[in-house]
Amino acid sequence: MLRECHLAEESNDEFVRIRMLGDEPVENLVTWVYEEGPYVPVAKIQDSERYTIISDYMGRPVEAYNSYGTIVWQGDYDIYGNLRNRKGIRDFIPFRQLGQYEDDETGLYYNRFRYYSPDSDTYISQDPIGLAGNNPTLYAYVSDANSEVDVFGLDCSNLSKRKAGGTGKATIK
């Protein structure tokens, strides 16, 4: 149980040091650091160790390095987002397609509003906002998995436009 949390006023590190007071230890705390804008994971902080995450052009993690520069996790993906050729513990980096978090128990990818099945390349439930999500079907991930993402499972957008500072969203006329 966390009783108090104080931010250190000075830090020699790029990450802010946090001092926790109380007699109960915090166990298994993981902090994820994301790139602003497209929400690409760039770092993992666990216990006293920091890991750098390298992602591909679609924002999917492909490598993770510890603070000594040693690779601790590696993988690539097929066109449907299935993790393949993995080296390291599978759930060490649980992120898959941009915005998706793999549920270790089910093998499904969580998108905040619904679950995606990489085996069938579809969501297992209908889009909760229907056709307003710019997706021509109610179950598909995106129409072009090489240039579009659906971060929350609600609205596909063009990744290159998102990275350039735009919304990347199509409009319905």
N, C-alpha and C positions, 0 to 999 in steps of 0.2 A: 504494500500500500504506500503510495506516495503522499507524504504529509506536506512538504514544502518543496518548492523548486526555485532556485535563484540563478539567474544568468550571471556569469562572471563578467565583470566590467572590462577586463583586459584578457586578450587571448592571443597567443603566439601562433595559433592554428587558424586555418581557413574555416574550420567549423567552430561554432560557439561552444565553449565548455559549459556544462551544466553540472551543478553541485546539488545532490539530492540529500535532504536531511530526513532523519527518521530511523527507526530501528528495524524496519522491514526492507530487505533488499529487493530491488527490481530485477526480475529474472526474465531472460529471453526477450528483452526489449530490442526491437529492430526499428531503425529510422531510415526511411527512403528519401533520397534527394532527387528532385525532378528538374529537368530543364523547363524554364518558363515558356509558356506558349503551348507547344505541342505535347507537353506532359511526358516527355521521354525520360525514363529513369537513368540517372547518371552516377549515383553512388548509393552504397548501403553501409550503414553504421550499425555494428552489432558488438555489444560489450565494449572492449577498448580497441577493436579492429575496424579499419575503414577499408572499403572495397570500391574500386572504380569500375563502372559498368560501361562497356563499349557497345553501341547499338548500330544496326545496319541502317540503310537509307529509309526504311519504313518505321524506324523507331523501336524495332524489336531487339532485345538484348542478345548479343552474340558472344561476348566474352566478359569475364570479371577477373580483376586482378587485386591481390592484397596490397598492403602498403609497402611491401618489399619488391613489388613488380612481378610476382609469381602468378601465373594464371591459375585460378582456382575453379573456374567454371567456363564451359564453352559449349556452343550448340549452333545449329542452323535450322532453317524451317523449310517445309515444303510450301507450295502455293496456297494451301489451306490453313497454314499456321501451325501444323503439327511440328513439334520439336523433334529433331532428328540429330544423329551424330553427336549426342550429348556426352560431355566429359565432365565429371564432377557430380555432386548431389543434385538430383533433378529439381527439388524445390528450393535450392539455394537462391536461385533467381526465378521467382514464380511468374514473371511477366512474359506474355507471349505476343500476340498482335497488339498494336498500340491501344492501351486502355483495357486490356484483358489480363486477368489474374487467374492463374490455374488453380482450381480446387483440387488438392492432392487426393482427396477421397473419391471424387467422382470422375476425374479426368476432364471435366468440363471447364471452360474458360468463363469466368465471371466478368460481366460488363456493367456492373452496377444495377442496371434495370432488368437484365435477363442473362441467360446462360447460352454460350455458343459451344457447339460440338465440332471439334476439328476433324473428327472422323467422317461426319456427313457434310461438313462445310456449310452448316446452317445453324441458326438459333433454334433452340428446342421449344421456344414459345413465340407467339406472334409479337410483332413490334407494338408496344403499348400505345404508341401514338398513331398507329395505322400508317396509311400512305403519306401522311404529312412528314415522315422522316426521310423523304427524298429517295426511298428505296423502292424499286418497282415491284418487289414481292414483300410479303410480311415476315419471311423467315430468313432471307439471304443476309450474309454479312455485308458485302458491298458488291457492286457490279464489276469493279476492276481492283483486285487485291494487290496490284503492283503500284497503284497511285492513290487509292482511296482508303480511308480509315473510318471507323465508327467507334470513337473513344468510349461513349457511354451506352452503346447499343440502341441509340435512338435516331441518329442522324448522320449519314455518311458524308464525308467531306474530302476534298482533294488535299493530300498531304503537302504538296509543294506550295500551294497557296497558303496553307496554315503556317508553314515555316517562314514564308515571306511576310508574315504579319497580318494577312487577311483571314477571313473566316473559312474560306475554302468551301463554303456551303452553296449548294445549288438553290435556286429559288423556284417555287411552284407558281406557275402563271395560269 
